[in-house]
Amino acid sequence: MAELIKKEADGSLSFGDYTLPEKKKQEDFKSDGGSYKVKTYNEITRLERDDVLVYESVPGTNVTGLKRTDTGLLFETEGGDDAQITVGVEPETSYDVKVAGESIGVIASNLGGKLSFGVELAGAGRVTVEVAKA
């Protein structure tokens, strides 16, 4: 991924590069009335919109097609190792999280609107993740 963040033809966002050995940042990426900031390398990938967390993974990942839906988020992610992913959603709300079409369970976001879950990425290639209100 040559660009750290880009807007796709369908309006979704793609960002991150887990192959980078050193941290790279891109700030002030304008899209849909917001200002995005991405920080990425092999240890972490983080996306913020107007200084609010949208996505974070440890270790770093590549994300393609991130879009908000009526009920949550939809994106594809890939990485060199299994990742812990945190997304920004509505506070204290239950979400059904699906990875590669399989539900990994209903998870509640915390008071700050953060929802965390693990994704097996090692050797999996690109994996679809759907986070939808339960």
C-alpha positions as CSV (number, residue, x, y, z in Angstrom):
1,M,0.0,0.0,0.0
2,A,1.9,3.1,-1.3
3,E,-0.5,5.6,0.3
4,L,-1.1,5.6,4.0
5,I,-4.8,6.5,3.5
6,K,-7.0,6.9,0.5
7,K,-10.7,7.2,-0.4
8,E,-12.0,4.4,-2.6
9,A,-14.5,4.9,-5.5
10,D,-17.3,3.6,-3.3
11,G,-16.6,6.2,-0.7
12,S,-14.9,3.8,1.8
13,L,-11.4,4.4,3.3
14,S,-8.4,2.2,2.9
15,F,-5.4,2.8,5.2
16,G,-2.4,1.3,7.0
17,D,0.8,-0.6,6.2
18,Y,1.8,-3.4,8.5
19,T,5.1,-4.0,6.6
20,L,6.7,-0.7,7.6
21,P,9.6,-1.1,10.1
22,E,9.2,2.5,11.3
23,K,6.2,4.6,12.2
24,K,4.7,6.8,9.5
25,K,1.9,9.3,9.9
26,Q,-0.4,11.2,7.6
27,E,-2.6,14.0,9.0
28,D,-5.4,16.2,7.7
29,F,-6.8,13.8,5.2
30,K,-10.2,15.3,4.4
31,S,-13.2,13.0,3.6
32,D,-16.9,13.2,4.2
33,G,-16.7,16.4,6.3
34,G,-14.1,15.1,8.6
35,S,-10.3,15.3,9.1
36,Y,-8.5,11.9,9.4
37,K,-5.2,11.0,10.8
38,V,-3.5,7.7,10.3
39,K,-0.4,6.3,12.1
40,T,0.9,2.9,10.9
41,Y,3.8,0.5,11.0
42,N,4.4,-3.1,12.0
43,E,3.5,-2.6,15.7
44,I,0.3,-0.5,15.4
45,T,-2.2,0.9,12.9
46,R,-4.4,3.7,14.2
47,L,-7.0,5.8,12.4
48,E,-8.7,8.9,14.0
49,R,-11.4,11.2,12.7
50,D,-11.5,14.6,14.2
51,D,-9.3,13.3,17.1
52,V,-11.7,10.4,17.9
53,L,-10.7,6.8,17.5
54,V,-12.1,5.0,14.5
55,Y,-9.8,1.9,14.3
56,E,-6.7,0.6,16.0
57,S,-4.9,-2.7,15.7
58,V,-1.9,-4.2,17.5
59,P,0.2,-5.2,15.7
60,G,-0.3,-3.1,12.6
61,T,-2.6,-4.1,9.8
62,N,-3.8,-3.0,6.3
63,V,-7.5,-2.0,6.1
64,T,-9.5,-1.8,2.9
65,G,-13.0,-0.7,2.3
66,L,-13.8,0.7,5.8
67,K,-17.2,2.2,5.8
68,R,-19.8,3.0,8.4
69,T,-23.2,1.3,8.0
70,D,-26.5,2.1,9.6
71,T,-25.7,-0.4,12.4
72,G,-21.9,-0.2,12.7
73,L,-18.8,-0.8,10.6
74,L,-17.7,-3.0,7.7
75,F,-14.1,-3.5,6.5
76,E,-11.4,-5.9,5.4
77,T,-8.2,-6.3,7.2
78,E,-4.9,-8.2,6.7
79,G,-1.7,-8.5,8.7
80,G,1.3,-10.6,9.3
81,D,0.1,-11.8,12.7
82,D,-3.0,-12.2,14.7
83,A,-4.3,-8.8,15.8
84,Q,-6.2,-7.1,18.7
85,I,-8.6,-4.6,17.0
86,T,-10.3,-1.7,18.8
87,V,-13.0,0.3,16.9
88,G,-14.9,3.4,17.9
89,V,-18.7,2.8,18.1
90,E,-21.6,4.0,20.2
91,P,-21.0,3.9,24.0
92,E,-22.4,1.0,26.1
93,T,-24.0,-0.7,23.1
94,S,-23.9,-4.5,22.2
95,Y,-22.5,-5.4,18.8
96,D,-22.4,-8.7,16.9
97,V,-18.9,-9.1,15.6
98,K,-18.4,-11.3,12.5
99,V,-15.0,-12.3,11.1
100,A,-14.9,-14.0,7.7
101,G,-18.7,-14.4,7.9
102,E,-18.7,-16.2,11.3
103,S,-19.9,-14.5,14.5
104,I,-17.3,-14.4,17.2
105,G,-20.0,-13.2,19.7
106,V,-21.9,-10.3,20.9
107,I,-19.6,-7.7,22.5
108,A,-20.5,-4.6,24.4
109,S,-18.7,-1.3,23.9
110,N,-17.4,0.5,26.9
111,L,-18.4,3.9,28.3
112,G,-16.0,5.6,25.9
113,G,-17.5,3.8,22.9
114,K,-14.5,1.5,22.3
115,L,-15.1,-2.1,21.3
116,S,-12.2,-4.6,21.3
117,F,-11.8,-8.1,19.8
118,G,-9.1,-10.4,18.4
119,V,-8.8,-11.5,14.8
120,E,-6.7,-14.4,13.5
121,L,-4.8,-13.0,10.6
122,A,-1.5,-15.0,10.5
123,G,-1.6,-16.7,7.0
124,A,-5.2,-15.8,6.5
125,G,-4.8,-13.2,3.9
126,R,-7.6,-10.5,3.8
127,V,-10.4,-11.1,6.3
128,T,-13.8,-9.4,6.2
129,V,-15.0,-7.9,9.6
130,E,-18.5,-6.7,10.3
131,V,-19.5,-4.9,13.5
132,A,-23.3,-4.5,13.7
133,K,-25.6,-3.6,16.6
134,A,-27.0,-6.7,18.1
